[in-house]
Amino acid sequence: MSRVEVIGDCTLYLGDCRDILPTLPLAGAVVTDPPYGIGESAGKAKTRTSGLSSSLRRAQEYRRDYGDDDWDDAPIPEDLMDMVRAAGRWNIIFGGNYYALPATSCWLVWDKLNGATDFADCELAWTNLPKAVRRIRFLWNGCMRANGETRGDHPTQKPIGVMTWALQHLPPMGGGAVLDPFMGSGTTGVACVASGLPFIGIEQREAYFDAACRRIDAALKQPRLFAETASAPVQPSLLDDAA
């Protein structure tokens, strides 16, 4: 562990979660978006041309913004996933469909409303929550994004509105913190600030860690800015809200 930053009710660790998790108390919930092994860290999306005006321009943007990193070359190992799940009473794990996780009654489904592209229509979060499947429609397609949100600090950055919505499904935690062992640029932390929840984040890459510190500090100055985004009107679809 090389650095710890405390920003309001948020404690951020720069380091490897394998080393840091054993030092932490049990969290109220783990809410995280671990690597899936789909190669987005090294600019996989630069080869996708559907809906893009210039594939060359997009390739240049990805290389400039994110480089050719390798953290998303493979899913995290099974033993690390077990460690992550055990770190909090409740779990919300995006990309859970890429892992061998127990059967559950509750998947959280994010419908991106992204139209005719070769990106996935939805992203899935595995949970151990005692409820039925839930879904949010939240546009996140290139430059078209709900509520004017922007991204640019991380290649797999989630919308704040989606993460705020996910947090709303957690049972009361009695003051327990939300833990994100793969914090990236800190979107879960920003959503926690907006929701009035204490947050613990871990990130091993300094550039993303610095972005998380900056974003969470800014969110604390506007703590309710994104609190209502999850309930914003959205385009209807045929997908049921529960399964």
SERO-4910 file (N, C-alpha, C, O; in steps of 0.05 Angstrom, whole numbers):
BEGIN
 pado doro    nc1    nc2    nc3   cac1   cac2   cac3    cc1    cc2    cc3    oc1    oc2    oc3
  Met    A     17    -24      0      0      0      0     18     25      0     35     28     17
  Ser    A     14     42    -19     32     65    -21     18     91    -14     32    112    -10
  Arg    A     -9     92    -12    -22    117     -7    -50    113      3    -64     95     -6
  Val    A    -59    130     22    -86    129     32    -96    158     32    -83    176     42
  Glu    A   -120    163     21   -132    189     21   -159    187     35   -175    170     29
  Val    A   -164    205     54   -191    207     67   -204    233     57   -193    255     62
  Ile    A   -227    230     44   -241    253     33   -270    251     43   -286    234     34
  Gly    A   -277    267     63   -303    265     76   -306    238     88   -290    229    104
  Asp    A   -329    224     81   -334    197     91   -322    175     73   -329    152     75
  Cys    A   -305    183     55   -293    164     36   -263    160     43   -248    179     47
  Thr    A   -255    134     44   -227    127     48   -218    112     23   -229     91     16
  Leu    A   -197    122     10   -188    112    -15   -159    101    -12   -142    115     -1
  Tyr    A   -155     77    -21   -129     63    -19   -117     60    -47   -130     50    -65
  Leu    A    -92     68    -50    -77     62    -74    -61     37    -69    -42     38    -52
  Gly    A    -67     15    -82    -53    -10    -78    -69    -33    -88    -90    -30   -101
  Asp    A    -59    -57    -83    -71    -82    -93    -92    -91    -73    -86    -93    -49
  Cys    A   -116    -97    -82   -137   -105    -63   -131   -131    -49   -142   -136    -27
  Arg    A   -115   -148    -61   -107   -173    -47    -93   -166    -21    -96   -181     -1
  Asp    A    -77   -145    -21    -62   -138      3    -79   -122     23    -75   -124     47
  Ile    A    -98   -106     12   -112    -87     29   -138   -100     41   -144    -94     64
  Leu    A   -151   -116     27   -177   -128     37   -174   -141     64   -191   -137     81
  Pro    A   -153   -157     68   -151   -171     95   -147   -151    118   -151   -159    141
  Thr    A   -140   -126    113   -136   -107    134   -162    -92    141   -162    -76    160
  Leu    A   -183    -96    126   -207    -80    129   -228    -95    145   -229   -120    144
  Pro    A   -245    -81    160   -268    -94    173   -289   -102    152   -289    -92    129
  Leu    A   -308   -119    160   -329   -127    142   -345   -103    134   -354    -87    151
  Ala    A   -349    -99    108   -364    -76     97   -394    -83     97   -402   -106     98
  Gly    A   -410    -61     97   -438    -66     94   -445    -78     68   -463    -95     66
  Ala    A   -431    -70     47   -436    -81     20   -411    -78      3   -397    -58      5
  Val    A   -407    -97    -15   -388    -94    -37   -403    -87    -62   -420   -103    -70
  Val    A   -397    -64    -74   -410    -56    -99   -387    -50   -118   -372    -30   -113
  Thr    A   -383    -66   -138   -359    -64   -154   -363    -72   -183   -383    -85   -190
  Asp    A   -343    -65   -200   -344    -71   -228   -316    -82   -235   -299    -68   -247
  Pro    A   -310   -107   -229   -283   -118   -233   -278   -123   -262   -296   -122   -279
  Pro    A   -252   -127   -270   -246   -135   -298   -261   -160   -306   -264   -179   -290
  Tyr    A   -271   -160   -331   -285   -183   -341   -268   -200   -360   -275   -223   -366
  Gly    A   -245   -189   -369   -230   -203   -389   -238   -198   -417   -235   -215   -434
  Ile    A   -249   -174   -422   -259   -168   -449   -241   -148   -464   -246   -140   -487
  Gly    A   -218   -141   -452   -198   -126   -466   -202    -97   -470   -188    -84   -485
  Glu    A   -222    -85   -456   -228    -57   -460   -205    -39   -450   -202    -16   -460
  Ser    A   -188    -49   -432   -166    -32   -422   -146    -25   -443   -133     -4   -442
  Ala    A   -144    -42   -463   -124    -37   -485   -138    -26   -510   -127    -28   -532
  Gly    A   -162    -15   -507   -175     -2   -530   -189    -21   -549   -188    -17   -573
  Lys    A   -201    -43   -539   -216    -61   -556   -237    -46   -573   -242    -53   -596
  Ala    A   -249    -26   -560   -270    -12   -574   -260      4   -598   -277     12   -615
  Lys    A   -234      8   -601   -224     23   -624   -229      7   -650   -227     19   -671
  Thr    A   -234    -19   -648   -239    -35   -672   -268    -36   -680   -275    -47   -701
  Arg    A   -285    -24   -663   -314    -25   -669   -321      0   -685   -314     22   -677
  Thr    A   -334     -3   -708   -340     19   -725   -369     26   -726   -376     48   -736
  Ser    A   -387      9   -715   -416     15   -716   -422     41   -701   -415     43   -677
  Gly    A   -435     60   -714   -442     84   -701   -420    104   -697   -424    125   -685
  Leu    A   -396     99   -708   -374    117   -705   -369    131   -732   -369    118   -753
  Ser    A   -363    157   -731   -358    171   -756   -331    165   -767   -327    167   -791
  Ser    A   -312    158   -750   -285    152   -760   -272    132   -741   -265    139   -718
  Ser    A   -267    108   -750   -254     88   -734   -226     95   -728   -215     89   -706
  Leu    A   -212    108   -746   -185    117   -741   -184    138   -719   -167    136   -701
  Arg    A   -202    157   -720   -203    177   -699   -208    164   -672   -195    172   -652
  Arg    A   -226    145   -671   -232    132   -645   -208    116   -635   -203    116   -611
  Ala    A   -194    104   -653   -170     89   -645   -149    108   -633   -137    102   -612
  Gln    A   -146    131   -646   -127    150   -635   -135    160   -608   -119    164   -590
  Glu    A   -162    165   -604   -172    175   -579   -167    154   -557   -158    161   -535
  Tyr    A   -172    129   -563   -169    108   -543   -139    105   -535   -133    103   -511
  Arg    A   -122    106   -554    -93    103   -548    -83    126   -531    -68    123   -513
  Arg    A    -92    151   -539    -84    174   -524    -95    174   -495    -80    179   -476
  Asp    A   -120    167   -492   -133    168   -466   -126    145   -447   -123    149   -423
  Tyr    A   -124    121   -458   -121     97   -441    -96     81   -446    -90     63   -429
  Gly    A    -82     85   -468    -58     70   -473    -64     41   -480    -86     34   -489
  Asp    A    -45     24   -477    -47     -5   -483    -43    -21   -458    -26    -39   -457
  Asp    A    -59    -16   -438    -57    -29   -412    -67    -58   -414    -80    -65   -434
  Asp    A    -62    -74   -393    -70   -103   -395    -87   -112   -372    -91   -136   -369
  Trp    A    -98    -93   -356   -112   -102   -332   -138   -116   -338   -149   -130   -321
  Asp    A   -148   -113   -363   -174   -126   -370   -169   -149   -390   -188   -156   -405
  Asp    A   -146   -161   -390   -140   -184   -408   -155   -209   -399   -160   -227   -415
  Ala    A   -161   -212   -373   -173   -236   -363   -190   -229   -339   -185   -209   -325
  Pro    A   -212   -245   -333   -227   -241   -308   -208   -245   -284   -188   -258   -286
  Ile    A   -216   -234   -261   -200   -238   -237   -202   -268   -229   -222   -281   -236
  Pro    A   -181   -278   -216   -182   -307   -208   -204   -313   -189   -214   -296   -174
  Glu    A   -212   -338   -188   -235   -347   -171   -229   -342   -142   -248   -334   -128
  Asp    A   -205   -346   -133   -199   -342   -104   -201   -312    -97   -209   -306    -74
  Leu    A   -194   -294   -115   -197   -266   -110   -227   -258   -110   -235   -242    -93
  Met    A   -242   -269   -128   -271   -264   -128   -283   -273   -101   -300   -259    -90
  Asp    A   -275   -296    -91   -285   -305    -65   -277   -286    -43   -294   -280    -26
  Met    A   -253   -275    -44   -244   -256    -24   -261   -230    -26   -269   -219     -5
  Val    A   -266   -221    -50   -282   -197    -54   -311   -201    -44   -321   -184    -30
  Arg    A   -323   -223    -50   -351   -228    -41   -352   -229    -11   -372   -220      1
  Ala    A   -332   -241      2   -332   -244     31   -326   -218     46   -329   -216     70
  Ala    A   -318   -197     31   -311   -172     44   -335   -155     52   -331   -135     67
  Gly    A   -359   -162     43   -383   -146     50   -406   -165     54   -408   -186     41
  Arg    A   -425   -156     71   -449   -173     75   -466   -175     50   -475   -197     43
  Trp    A   -470   -153     36   -485   -153     11   -466   -149    -12   -446   -136     -9
  Asn    A   -474   -160    -35   -457   -158    -59   -472   -149    -83   -495   -158    -88
  Ile    A   -461   -130    -98   -470   -123   -124   -445   -123   -142   -428   -105   -139
  Ile    A   -443   -142   -160   -419   -146   -176   -426   -144   -206   -437   -163   -217
  Phe    A   -419   -122   -218   -424   -119   -247   -406   -138   -262   -383   -144   -254
  Gly    A   -416   -148   -284   -402   -168   -299   -402   -196   -286   -386   -213   -293
  Gly    A   -421   -200   -268   -423   -226   -254   -428   -249   -273   -423   -272   -266
  Asn    A   -439   -243   -296   -445   -264   -316   -419   -276   -328   -420   -296   -342
  Tyr    A   -396   -263   -323   -370   -273   -332   -357   -292   -312   -336   -302   -317
  Tyr    A   -371   -296   -289   -359   -311   -267   -378   -334   -259   -402   -333   -264
  Ala    A   -367   -354   -247   -382   -377   -236   -391   -370   -208   -378   -377   -188
  Leu    A   -414   -356   -206   -425   -347   -181   -450   -363   -174   -462   -374   -192
  Pro    A   -458   -363   -148   -481   -379   -141   -507   -369   -155   -508   -346   -163
  Ala    A   -526   -386   -156   -553   -378   -167   -564   -356   -150   -559   -355   -126
  Thr    A   -579   -338   -162   -590   -315   -148   -617   -308   -159   -623   -313   -182
  Ser    A   -634   -297   -142   -660   -287   -151   -659   -259   -162   -677   -250   -175
  Cys    A   -637   -245   -157   -635   -217   -164   -611   -210   -181   -589   -209   -170
  Trp    A   -615   -206   -206   -595   -193   -224   -604   -164   -227   -628   -159   -231
  Leu    A   -585   -146   -227   -591   -119   -235   -584   -115   -264   -561   -121   -272
  Val    A   -602   -106   -280   -599   -104   -309   -598    -75   -318   -617    -60   -312
  Trp    A   -577    -67   -330   -574    -40   -341   -578    -41   -371   -560    -51   -386
  Asp    A   -601    -31   -381   -606    -29   -410   -595     -2   -419   -604     19   -411
  Lys    A   -575     -4   -437   -561     21   -446   -576     36   -467   -568     59   -474
  Leu    A   -597     25   -479   -612     39   -500   -593     47   -522   -595     69   -533
  Asn    A   -574     29   -530   -553     38   -548   -558     32   -577   -540     36   -594
  Gly    A   -582     23   -584   -589     20   -612   -573      0   -627   -565    -20   -616
  Ala    A   -569      5   -653   -557    -15   -671   -527    -12   -670   -515      0   -688
  Thr    A   -514    -24   -650   -485    -25   -648   -478    -54   -641   -495    -70   -636
  Asp    A   -452    -60   -642   -443    -87   -634   -435    -88   -604   -424   -108   -595
  Phe    A   -440    -66   -589   -438    -67   -560   -462    -82   -549   -483    -84   -561
  Ala    A   -458    -94   -525   -480   -107   -512   -503    -88   -506   -499    -65   -500
  Asp    A   -528    -98   -509   -551    -82   -504   -553    -76   -474   -563    -55   -466
  Cys    A   -545    -95   -457   -548    -92   -428   -522   -101   -414   -506   -116   -426
  Glu    A   -518    -91   -390   -498   -102   -372   -512   -113   -348   -532   -102   -339
  Leu    A   -501   -135   -336   -513   -149   -314   -496   -147   -289   -471   -150   -291
  Ala    A   -509   -143   -267   -495   -144   -241   -507   -167   -224   -531   -168   -219
  Trp    A   -490   -185   -216   -498   -207   -198   -501   -195   -170   -485   -178   -162
  Thr    A   -521   -205   -155   -524   -196   -127   -532   -219   -110   -540   -240   -120
  Asn    A   -529   -216    -84   -541   -234    -64   -564   -222    -50   -570   -229    -27
  Leu    A   -577   -203    -63   -599   -188    -51   -625   -205    -51   -630   -219    -71
  Pro    A   -641   -205    -31   -665   -221    -29   -689   -208    -43   -709   -200    -30
  Lys    A   -687   -205    -69   -709   -193    -85   -708   -203   -113   -690   -220   -120
  Ala    A   -726   -195   -130   -728   -204   -157   -710   -187   -175   -699   -167   -167
  Val    A   -707   -196   -200   -691   -181   -220   -702   -153   -223   -726   -148   -223
  Arg    A   -684   -134   -225   -691   -106   -229   -676    -95   -253   -654   -104   -260
  Arg    A   -687    -74   -266   -675    -63   -290   -678    -33   -291   -698    -22   -283
  Ile    A   -657    -20   -302   -658      8   -307   -652     13   -337   -634     -1   -348
  Arg    A   -665     31   -349   -659     40   -376   -644     67   -374   -655     86   -364
  Phe    A   -619     67   -383   -603     91   -379   -584     93   -404   -566     76   -407
  Leu    A   -589    112   -420   -575    115   -446   -545    120   -441   -538    137   -425
  Trp    A   -528    105   -455   -499    107   -452   -487     97   -478   -475     75   -479
  Asn    A   -490    112   -499   -482    104   -526   -465    125   -539   -476    145   -549
  Gly    A   -439    122   -538   -421    142   -550   -425    169   -537   -422    171   -512
  Cys    A   -430    190   -552   -434    216   -541   -463    220   -531   -469    241   -519
  Met    A   -480    201   -535   -508    203   -526   -511    190   -499   -509    165   -497
  Arg    A   -514    206   -478   -514    196   -451   -535    210   -435   -539    234   -437
  Ala    A   -550    195   -419   -572    206   -403   -561    227   -383   -539    224   -372
  Asn    A   -578    247   -379   -573    268   -358   -548    283   -362   -537    296   -344
  Gly    A   -537    283   -387   -513    299   -392   -488    289   -379   -468    304   -378
  Glu    A   -487    264   -370   -463    254   -357   -440    252   -377   -445    248   -401
  Thr    A   -416    255   -368   -393    252   -385   -375    229   -375   -377    221   -351
  Arg    A   -358    219   -392   -338    200   -383   -312    206   -398   -312    219   -418
  Gly    A   -290    196   -387   -265    202   -399   -242    195   -381   -218    196   -390
  Asp    A   -247    188   -356   -226    181   -338   -219    151   -338   -198    144   -327
  His    A   -236    135   -350   -232    105   -348   -246     92   -371   -269    101   -378
  Pro    A   -235     72   -385   -248     61   -408   -273     45   -402   -289     42   -420
  Thr    A   -277     36   -378   -302     22   -371   -318     36   -350   -332     24   -334
  Gln    A   -316     63   -350   -329     79   -330   -360     76   -331   -371     79   -353
  Lys    A   -373     70   -308   -401     68   -307   -414     95   -302   -402    113   -292
  Pro    A   -440     98   -311   -454    123   -305   -459    126   -275   -465    107   -261
  Ile    A   -457    150   -265   -464    155   -237   -493    148   -232   -500    137   -210
  Gly    A   -510    154   -251   -539    148   -247   -544    119   -244   -561    111   -227
  Val    A   -530    102   -258   -533     73   -256   -523     63   -229   -536     46   -216
  Met    A   -500     73   -220   -489     64   -195   -506     74   -171   -509     60   -151
  Thr    A   -517     98   -174   -535    108   -153   -560     90   -151   -569     84   -129
  Trp    A   -571     83   -174   -594     65   -175   -587     38   -162   -603     27   -147
  Ala    A   -564     27   -168   -556      2   -156   -555      4   -126   -564    -14   -112
  Leu    A   -544     25   -115   -542     29    -86   -570     29    -73   -573     21    -50
  Gln    A   -589     39    -88   -616     41    -77   -629     14    -71   -648     12    -57
  His    A   -617     -7    -83   -628    -34    -78   -616    -47    -54   -625    -69    -46
  Leu    A   -596    -35    -41   -584    -47    -18   -603    -45      6   -616    -25     10
  Pro    A   -604    -66     23   -619    -64     48   -605    -44     67   -582    -38     62
  Pro    A   -618    -35     88   -605    -17    107   -580    -31    118   -581    -55    125
  Met    A   -559    -16    121   -533    -27    129   -524    -18    156   -502    -24    165
  Gly    A   -541     -2    170   -534      6    197   -508     22    199   -493     19    218
  Gly    A   -503     39    179   -479     55    179   -455     42    167   -433     54    166
  Gly    A   -457     17    158   -435      3    145   -427     17    119   -443     29    106
  Ala    A   -401     14    112   -391     27     88   -396     10     63   -399    -15     65
  Val    A   -397     23     40   -397      9     14   -368      7      6   -353     27      6
  Leu    A   -360    -17     -3   -332    -22    -10   -331    -29    -40   -346    -45    -50
  Asp    A   -312    -16    -54   -307    -22    -82   -277    -29    -85   -261    -11    -85
  Pro    A   -271    -55    -87   -242    -63    -88   -230    -57   -115   -205    -59   -118
  Phe    A   -246    -51   -136   -236    -44   -162   -247    -16   -169   -264    -14   -188
  Met    A   -238      4   -155   -251     30   -155   -249     44   -182   -267     60   -189
  Gly    A   -228     39   -197   -225     54   -222   -224     84   -217   -209     93   -200
  Ser    A   -240     99   -232   -241    128   -229   -261    137   -209   -267    161   -208
  Gly    A   -272    119   -193   -287    127   -169   -317    132   -172   -329    145   -155
  Thr    A   -329    120   -193   -358    125   -197   -375    115   -174   -394    128   -165
  Thr    A   -368     91   -163   -383     81   -140   -381    100   -116   -400    105   -102
  Gly    A   -357    112   -112   -353    131    -91   -370    156    -95   -381    167    -76
  Val    A   -371    166   -120   -387    190   -126   -417    184   -120   -431    200   -109
  Ala    A   -426    160   -128   -453    152   -123   -459    150    -93   -480    157    -83
  Cys    A   -439    140    -77   -442    139    -48   -445    166    -36   -461    171    -19
  Val    A   -428    185    -45   -430    213    -36   -458    223    -41   -470    235    -23
  Ala    A   -469    219    -65   -495    229    -72   -517    215    -55   -538    227    -51
  Ser    A   -511    191    -46   -531    176    -30   -527    178      0   -543    166     15
  Gly    A   -507    192      9   -502    195     37   -491    170     50   -496    166     74
  Leu    A   -475    154     35   -464    129     46   -434    131     48   -421    142     31
  Pro    A   -423    121     70   -393    120     72   -382    101     52   -395     81     44
  Phe    A   -358    106     42   -346     91     20   -317     85     25   -302    101     36
  Ile    A   -309     60     17   -281     52     17   -275     42    -11   -289     25    -22
  Gly    A   -254     54    -23   -246     46    -50   -217     38    -51   -200     48    -37
  Ile    A   -212     18    -69   -184      9    -73   -178     10   -103   -195      0   -119
  Glu    A   -156     20   -110   -148     21   -138   -117     19   -140   -103     32   -125
  Gln    A   -107      2   -158    -78     -2   -159    -64     15   -180    -39     15   -181
  Arg    A    -78     29   -197    -65     45   -217    -68     75   -209    -90     85   -205
  Glu    A    -46     88   -208    -45    115   -196    -61    135   -212    -74    152   -200
  Ala    A    -61    133   -238    -76    153   -254   -106    151   -248   -119    171   -245
  Tyr    A   -117    126   -246   -145    123   -240   -150    132   -211   -171    144   -205
  Phe    A   -132    125   -193   -135    133   -165   -137    163   -163   -154    174   -148
  Asp    A   -119    177   -176   -120    206   -175   -146    217   -186   -157    237   -176
  Ala    A   -156    205   -208   -182    213   -219   -204    209   -199   -222    226   -196
  Ala    A   -203    186   -185   -224    181   -164   -223    202   -142   -244    211   -134
  Cys    A   -199    208   -133   -197    229   -112   -209    255   -121   -224    268   -106
  Arg    A   -202    263   -145   -213    288   -156   -243    288   -159   -256    307   -151
  Arg    A   -254    266   -170   -283    265   -174   -298    264   -148   -319    276   -145
  Ile    A   -289    249   -129   -302    246   -103   -301    273    -88   -321    281    -75
  Asp    A   -278    286    -89   -276    312    -76   -296    332    -89   -309    347    -74
  Ala    A   -298    331   -115   -317    349   -128   -346    342   -121   -363    360   -117
  Ala    A   -352    316   -118   -379    308   -112   -387    317    -84   -410    323    -79
  Leu    A   -368    317    -65   -374    326    -38   -382    356    -37   -395    364    -19
  Lys    A   -374    370    -57   -382    399    -58   -410    402    -70   -422    423    -67
  Gln    A   -420    381    -83   -447    381    -94   -460    354    -87   -465    338   -106
  Pro    A   -465    348    -62   -471    320    -54   -497    309    -65   -500    284    -65
  Arg    A   -516    326    -74   -541    315    -83   -544    318   -113   -566    314   -124
  Leu    A   -523    324   -127   -525    330   -156   -536    308   -172   -552    313   -190
  Phe    A   -529    283   -165   -538    260   -181   -557    242   -167   -563    220   -176
  Ala    A   -568    251   -144   -584    233   -127   -609    225   -140   -619    203   -134
  Glu    A   -620    241   -158   -646    234   -170   -644    224   -198   -665    220   -211
  Thr    A   -620    220   -209   -618    213   -237   -630    186   -243   -640    182   -265
  Ala    A   -630    167   -224   -640    140   -230   -670    140   -235   -679    121   -248
  Ser    A   -685    160   -226   -713    160   -230   -722    177   -253   -746    182   -257
  Ala    A   -703    188   -269   -709    204   -292   -726    189   -312   -721    165   -316
  Pro    A   -744    202   -327   -760    189   -347   -742    177   -368   -723    189   -376
  Val    A   -750    153   -378   -734    139   -398   -753    126   -418   -777    123   -413
  Gln    A   -742    119   -441   -757    107   -462   -768     79   -454   -752     64   -443
  Pro    A   -793     73   -458   -804     47   -450   -793     25   -468   -785     30   -491
  Ser    A   -793      1   -457   -785    -22   -473   -803    -46   -466   -820    -43   -449
  Leu    A   -799    -68   -479   -816    -92   -474   -806   -109   -451   -819   -128   -443
  Leu    A   -782   -102   -440   -771   -118   -419   -785   -114   -393   -788    -91   -384
  Asp    A   -794   -134   -380   -808   -132   -354   -788   -123   -333   -764   -128   -335
  Asp    A   -799   -110   -312   -783   -100   -290   -775   -123   -271   -757   -119   -255
  Ala    A   -788   -145   -272   -782   -167   -254   -784   -193   -268   -799   -197   -287
  Ala    A   -768   -212   -259   -769   -239   -271   -769   -259   -248   -769   -283   -253
***
